[in-house]
Amino acid sequence: MSSALRANLNQEVSTGLLFFATGDGVRIAYRIDGSVDLPALILANSIATTLHMWDGQIAELSKHFQVIRYDYRGHGGSEVPAGAYSDGRLGRDVLELMDHLGIGRAHFMGLSLGGFVGQWLAIHAPERIDRLVLANTASHLGPADYFDTAISKVLAAVDMKETAEGFLHNWFPVAMIEDNGPAIRKFRQDLLDTPRQGLAGLFAAVRDADLRRTIALIQSPTLVIGGEFDTVTSYAMSEAIAAGIPGARLKGFPAVHLTNVEFPKEFVEEVLAFLKPDQA
């Protein structure tokens, strides 16, 4: 066995990560929790986080689903390709992961950037998506020059310290940041570890995405979750998504941006009631 292969296997054992290669040759990290005999649920997290953003929900969700979560290209354990990424490419990464695992159809839950990916999938591959949860997200964010400036700034920065603190203040209440508990410390470290090229690539994907008109095509039963104090994807944006998707329902929490972290128990209860309506 080569030293490179041995290192890869050791990483998989120590982190619980598995890997597959996309059609354009990017190595994507993913993880599975729960029995393969259960219905599949795919989770997609926020920009500048890893699949561990969902750690607080996995114990409960994996009782009911085979839970698949993954790191975006450019983030976490995945490779960091050069250039701008797109919502279409991010969506195809999910479809190729499903194909790799032999999953024809799955529930999908995305938060923030993950919600953009979920909308794209439900629009462009409706036969692959069952129920859809869109949390703290939007169908469009702008203006474009805001993201152009953010991309230039992060690529030119000496390190990720300023960027990390900016994200934390957009994601959590001030009191939670000042308390600096384990969750804040973990997210700060993940931010500091985020490759700048990967963050820039995902900034470009958000900049260029505009799903405001096409969400009317979504037929998947959809739950929209919004944060009443969200300054990134405002509650008004959640209301607009719920109004634009036929039959969608809206649930608000008195949260900022990472509702699943601020209200882990209430969040997962709401999600399970939607994904398993026969047991609600």
Number of C-alpha atoms within 10 A of each C-alpha: 5 7 8 9 10 11 11 15 13 12 14 16 11 9 10 13 21 18 17 16 16 18 10 9 10 17 20 25 25 21 17 19 17 20 14 11 9 13 16 24 26 22 23 28 25 22 22 28 23 23 22 18 22 19 11 16 18 18 12 14 19 19 13 18 22 20 24 23 25 27 24 31 24 26 28 24 21 22 19 20 16 11 12 16 21 19 25 15 15 21 21 19 22 22 20 16 22 18 12 12 11 9 14 12 19 21 21 28 26 22 29 23 26 26 26 28 31 30 33 24 24 25 19 17 15 16 14 18 24 18 20 29 25 28 32 32 30 29 25 16 17 12 10 14 10 12 20 14 10 17 20 11 14 18 16 10 12 9 14 19 14 12 18 19 15 11 17 20 15 17 23 20 17 13 8 14 16 9 9 13 10 9 14 18 13 15 20 22 15 19 25 18 17 20 21 24 19 25 26 24 23 27 23 20 22 24 20 19 19 18 17 15 10 16 20 15 15 23 19 22 19 26 24 26 27 31 25 20 19 24 14 18 23 19 25 14 20 25 19 16 27 23 16 18 23 16 14 19 17 18 17 17 19 13 21 25 31 24 24 22 20 19 14 15 13 12 19 17 15 14 19 15 12 19 24 11 9 7 8 10
